[in-house]
Amino acid sequence: MTGKSKYAALGRYLREHSNASLIPMSFAEIEQLTGVTLPASKRYPAWWSNNPSNNPMTKVWLAAGFRTEQVDVAAGKLVFKNDAKEMREIGDITREFGLDFTRDETVHAAEEPREFRQNANKPVTRHPAIGALKGTFTIEPGWDLTRPSLDPEELAEWEASLERKADLAETGLSGKKQ
């Protein structure tokens, strides 16, 4: 995808700087780097959105693991944020606490909901937070999850209390005593 793009040089540049969390750039620097004049639509913040179907250059920076932030079209500058580095850091932190998500890291794209698919033949990397709470609580066998949390007496008491509070609030708003 990025190899055939006229913006491939931007992708290479971002990957070469994959250790940086933030890469500020001006529109002129992007043009100089790619050797391509950016289209007139660069004046619109939507052109710089991180929607992969937005434009060919968006796919290049997303494929390199970056997202755009702090887009200032009037000044002609923006910041590329390294999402891949952030995800690695999250992974490092979770492993530090004894949590490891590597066994659930990828799934075949056909198993993912349609809105998350990029390419049906390409594996999809899951977010490291998926499964973070796995094993942190258990539901006792035989416990009815559909059972109301309050029994009928507690529910009646709660409703009566709520009605008293509503009456007090109404009295306070109208200024009249009943």
C-alpha positions as CSV (number, residue, x, y, z in Angstrom):
1,M,0.0,0.0,0.0
2,T,2.6,2.6,1.0
3,G,5.2,1.4,-1.5
4,K,3.1,2.5,-4.5
5,S,1.8,5.7,-2.9
6,K,3.2,9.1,-3.9
7,Y,3.4,9.7,-0.2
8,A,5.5,6.6,0.5
9,A,8.4,8.8,1.6
10,L,6.3,10.1,4.5
11,G,5.7,6.6,5.7
12,R,9.4,5.7,5.5
13,Y,10.2,8.9,7.4
14,L,7.7,8.1,10.2
15,R,8.9,4.5,10.5
16,E,12.5,5.7,10.7
17,H,11.5,7.8,13.7
18,S,9.4,5.1,15.3
19,N,11.1,5.7,18.7
20,A,9.7,9.3,18.8
21,S,6.3,9.7,20.6
22,L,5.5,12.9,18.7
23,I,6.7,14.2,15.4
24,P,5.8,17.8,14.6
25,M,5.8,18.8,11.0
26,S,4.7,21.6,8.8
27,F,2.8,21.1,5.5
28,A,5.8,22.5,3.7
29,E,8.1,19.9,5.3
30,I,5.7,17.1,4.2
31,E,5.7,18.5,0.7
32,Q,9.5,18.7,0.7
33,L,9.9,15.2,2.1
34,T,7.5,13.6,-0.4
35,G,8.3,15.8,-3.4
36,V,4.5,16.2,-3.9
37,T,2.5,19.4,-3.6
38,L,-0.4,18.7,-1.1
39,P,-3.8,19.2,-2.6
40,A,-5.9,22.3,-1.9
41,S,-8.0,20.3,0.5
42,K,-5.1,20.4,3.0
43,R,-6.8,23.7,4.2
44,Y,-9.6,21.6,5.7
45,P,-9.1,19.8,9.1
46,A,-11.1,16.9,7.7
47,W,-8.4,16.1,5.2
48,W,-6.1,15.5,8.1
49,S,-8.5,13.1,10.0
50,N,-7.4,9.6,10.8
51,N,-10.2,7.9,8.9
52,P,-8.4,5.3,6.7
53,S,-10.9,6.0,3.8
54,N,-10.1,9.7,3.9
55,N,-7.3,10.0,1.4
56,P,-4.2,8.1,0.3
57,M,-1.8,9.9,2.6
58,T,-3.9,9.0,5.6
59,K,-3.4,5.3,4.9
60,V,0.4,6.0,4.8
61,W,0.7,7.6,8.2
62,L,-1.7,5.0,9.8
63,A,0.2,2.1,8.3
64,A,3.4,3.6,9.8
65,G,1.7,3.5,13.2
66,F,1.0,7.2,13.6
67,R,-2.1,9.4,14.0
68,T,-2.5,13.1,13.3
69,E,-3.0,15.5,16.2
70,Q,-3.0,19.3,16.8
71,V,-3.7,20.0,13.2
72,D,-3.5,23.8,12.6
73,V,-4.5,24.4,9.0
74,A,-4.1,28.2,9.4
75,A,-0.5,27.8,10.4
76,G,0.1,24.8,8.1
77,K,1.4,22.4,10.7
78,L,0.4,19.3,12.7
79,V,1.8,16.6,15.0
80,F,2.1,12.9,14.2
81,K,1.5,10.9,17.3
82,N,3.1,7.4,17.5
83,D,0.3,5.1,18.3
84,A,2.5,2.0,17.9
85,K,4.9,3.3,20.5
86,E,2.1,4.0,22.9
87,M,0.7,0.5,22.3
88,R,4.1,-1.0,23.0
89,E,4.4,1.1,26.2
90,I,1.0,-0.1,27.3
91,G,2.1,-3.7,26.6
92,D,5.3,-3.1,28.6
93,I,3.4,-1.7,31.6
94,T,0.8,-4.5,31.6
95,R,3.6,-7.2,31.4
96,E,5.3,-5.4,34.3
97,F,2.1,-6.1,36.4
98,G,2.1,-9.7,35.3
99,L,-0.5,-9.4,32.6
100,D,0.3,-10.8,29.2
101,F,-1.9,-10.4,26.2
102,T,0.3,-12.2,23.6
103,R,-1.9,-15.3,23.4
104,D,-4.9,-13.2,22.2
105,E,-2.8,-10.7,20.2
106,T,-4.1,-11.5,16.7
107,V,-7.2,-13.1,15.2
108,H,-8.1,-13.7,11.6
109,A,-9.9,-10.8,10.1
110,A,-12.9,-12.9,9.2
111,E,-13.6,-13.4,12.9
112,E,-13.7,-9.7,13.6
113,P,-16.9,-7.6,13.2
114,R,-17.2,-6.1,9.7
115,E,-16.6,-2.5,10.8
116,F,-13.1,-3.4,12.1
117,R,-11.9,-5.3,9.0
118,Q,-9.2,-3.6,6.9
119,N,-8.4,-6.6,4.7
120,A,-10.2,-10.0,5.0
121,N,-7.0,-11.9,4.4
122,K,-4.8,-9.9,6.9
123,P,-4.6,-10.7,10.6
124,V,-6.0,-8.0,12.9
125,T,-4.0,-7.0,15.9
126,R,-6.2,-6.7,19.0
127,H,-5.8,-3.8,21.5
128,P,-3.7,-5.0,24.5
129,A,-6.5,-4.0,26.9
130,I,-8.8,-6.8,25.5
131,G,-9.0,-9.4,28.2
132,A,-7.5,-7.1,30.8
133,L,-10.1,-8.0,33.4
134,K,-10.2,-11.7,32.5
135,G,-10.0,-13.7,35.7
136,T,-10.5,-10.8,38.1
137,F,-13.9,-11.9,39.3
138,T,-16.0,-15.1,39.3
139,I,-19.7,-15.6,39.2
140,E,-20.7,-18.3,41.6
141,P,-22.3,-21.4,40.0
142,G,-26.1,-21.2,40.2
143,W,-26.2,-17.4,40.6
144,D,-29.0,-15.9,38.6
145,L,-27.7,-12.8,36.7
146,T,-31.2,-11.8,35.7
147,R,-32.4,-11.6,39.3
148,P,-33.1,-8.1,40.5
149,S,-30.4,-6.8,42.8
150,L,-32.9,-5.6,45.4
151,D,-35.6,-7.8,46.9
152,P,-39.2,-6.5,46.8
153,E,-39.1,-4.9,50.3
154,E,-35.8,-3.0,49.6
155,L,-37.2,-1.9,46.2
156,A,-40.4,-0.5,47.8
157,E,-38.3,1.3,50.5
158,W,-36.1,2.8,47.8
159,E,-39.0,4.0,45.7
160,A,-40.7,5.5,48.8
161,S,-37.5,7.4,49.7
162,L,-37.2,8.6,46.1
163,E,-40.8,9.9,46.2
164,R,-40.1,11.7,49.5
165,K,-37.0,13.4,47.9
166,A,-39.1,14.3,44.8
167,D,-41.7,15.9,47.1
168,L,-39.1,17.8,49.0
169,A,-37.5,19.1,45.8
170,E,-40.9,20.1,44.4
171,T,-41.7,22.0,47.6
172,G,-38.3,23.7,47.5
173,L,-38.8,24.8,43.9
174,S,-42.4,26.1,44.5
175,G,-41.6,27.6,47.9
176,K,-45.0,26.3,49.2
177,K,-45.5,24.0,52.1
178,Q,-48.0,21.2,51.6
